């Protein structure tokens, strides 16, 4: 059961972050295409946004590892 929950946590966590990162990158490339002079400012904003989105995938990984190795509810399963 723990393996299933850990797999689902990673799957759903990375699905959302992947879609969010793709959408953000799409917006940044469109913005640079429309206004090439603002490339530096757009790149900086995009990198900060992508780092924040990626932190969600890291949180999902941490939750999956807790479920696998340090699950406090295993003692109640018998």
C-alpha positions in Angstrom: 0.0 0.0 0.0 2.8 2.4 0.8 4.4 1.8 -2.6 1.1 2.7 -4.3 0.7 5.9 -2.3 4.3 6.9 -2.9 4.0 6.3 -6.6 0.8 8.3 -6.8 2.3 11.1 -4.8 5.2 11.4 -7.3 2.9 10.9 -10.3 0.5 13.6 -9.4 3.1 15.9 -8.0 5.2 15.9 -11.1 2.3 16.0 -13.5 1.2 19.3 -12.1 4.7 20.7 -12.0 5.4 19.5 -15.5 2.3 21.2 -16.9 3.0 24.4 -14.9 6.6 24.6 -16.1 5.6 24.0 -19.7 3.0 26.7 -19.5 5.4 29.1 -17.9 8.1 28.4 -20.5 5.6 28.9 -23.3 4.6 32.3 -21.9 8.3 33.3 -21.5 9.2 32.4 -25.0 6.2 34.2 -26.4 7.1 37.3 -24.4 10.7 37.3 -25.6 9.4 36.8 -29.2 7.2 39.9 -28.8 9.8 42.0 -27.0 13.4 40.9 -27.5 14.8 43.8 -25.6 13.3 42.6 -22.3 14.9 39.2 -22.6 17.0 39.6 -19.4 14.2 40.6 -17.2 11.9 37.9 -18.6 14.6 35.3 -18.2 15.1 36.2 -14.5 11.4 36.2 -13.7 11.0 32.9 -15.5 13.8 31.2 -13.6 12.4 32.3 -10.3 9.0 31.1 -11.3 10.3 27.7 -12.5 12.3 27.3 -9.2 9.1 27.9 -7.2 7.2 25.4 -9.4 10.0 22.8 -9.1 9.8 23.0 -5.3 6.4 21.4 -5.5 7.9 18.3 -7.1 10.6 18.2 -4.4 7.8 18.3 -1.8 6.1 15.4 -3.5 9.4 13.5 -3.4 9.8 14.2 0.3 6.3 13.0 1.0 6.8 9.8 -1.0 10.1 9.1 0.9 8.3 9.7 4.2 5.5 7.3 3.2 8.1 4.7 2.2 10.6 4.9 5.0 9.2 6.8 8.0 5.5 6.1 7.9 4.1 6.7 11.4 0.9 4.8 10.6 2.5 1.4 9.8 2.2 0.3 13.5 -1.6 0.5 13.2 -1.8 -1.7 10.2 -0.9 -4.8 12.2 
